[in-house]
Amino acid sequence: MRVLVVSQARYGVRNVIQSLLKELADDKSIEPSYLTIATHDAPPGVERISLLSAELLNRYEGRQLRYLGYAVLNFWRRAYNWLAENHGRYDIIWFHTPRLLPLLPTDLTNKLLITYHNHLLSEAAHHYDRPARWYYQAFGTLEKRGLRRANKARYTIVNPAVADELSSCGVSESRIRYVENGVNTNRYNPNHDTNSVVRKYDLPTDRPLLLFLGRLKKQKRPELLVERFNEISTALNGDIQLVVAGKGERSEATRTIANEHGIDNISFLGYVPEDDKPPLYTAADYYVLPSSYEGSPLALYEALASGTPAIVSDLPGTRFVAEEECGLVVDFEDTDDVGRIVEYITADDDHSSNARCYAKQNLDWTARTSEYREEFQKIHEQGVLS
């Protein structure tokens, strides 16, 4: 079965696609290919087809409007043109969070799988800063109309709430399947040697470490995290360290709040290379996620697979953390929950083994890929019958 994955996504979604492609490349019954932008690589054994100029992609990185126009909208326009001529080479065409769907060639929709990794455009607008917010608002209605063009496609969603959004656009519930994200439980495990990252980032070893790892953007609420950490640190007489790994549009504002409060027990690491992430999770005592919304959060899964308990916002996709005794679920906007966090950190409860066990049994990419293979088979059978 020849499967073409189409995406220009960065950050977490890109990591998801890379993991899925690696799994597909190990399946001798599948020939995976990857249609993407020039700055994205493909795993070994996966054919890579690139669009756009790497020079321009690198030049526009960090310049939101230009990057959105060139690397996102222009990519999908060109991808549809390329597919109009080449879709016959593939049995399955797999889009990840597509844009400009009204331009979709209709003669390939009977072999199309569309995965949405987050909300549809207009529903997500208020979670973003300008100019991304304007982009989501402007293209929201357009994309919903485009869904009618993909009338024979099947859909998988990472966030259960997206099912209602798709249904409101006329997509039959029988064509929608919830498949959450996964994690490589071999790569992320509790047994990493942490000495290298402790030395590299000058992390203290005489106090508990709270780790936030992710993009510093509005939905992640890093400024609120710093505010709450200041209260937690005060309650613990400074005997705790917050480690913030990542960069983004809220980086400067987050550092400013820390400076205004005079907090000196925060380590801002900035961008962390992929190879540093597994030992960094292992070095942490707790992973913290204060987001206002999440679908199926990869960093949380990576932390749990590393045996690191989590302190997370009360969201549909994170509540299992409390149910499975992998950590604590709180309302970061409620100052009263600071006491619950302090109590949890100072308690004797050890949720490390629960976190690792849950990830191993429920979140491994092998199980996720099997669910996608089932969708491939449904689409293949649909094509044979049509």
Helices and strands as residue ranges (DSSP letters): E 2-6, H 11-25, E 31-37, E 47-51, H 54-60, H 64-67, I 68-73, H 74-86, G 87-89, E 92-96, G 101-103, G 106-111, E 112-116, H 121-124, G 125-127, H 132-147, E 154-157, H 162-168, G 173-175, E 176-178, H 195-200, E 209-213, G 218-220, H 222-235, E 241-245, H 251-261, E 266-270, G 274-276, H 277-283, E 286-289, H 298-305, E 310-313, H 320-323, E 327-330, H 337-346, H 352-362, H 365-385
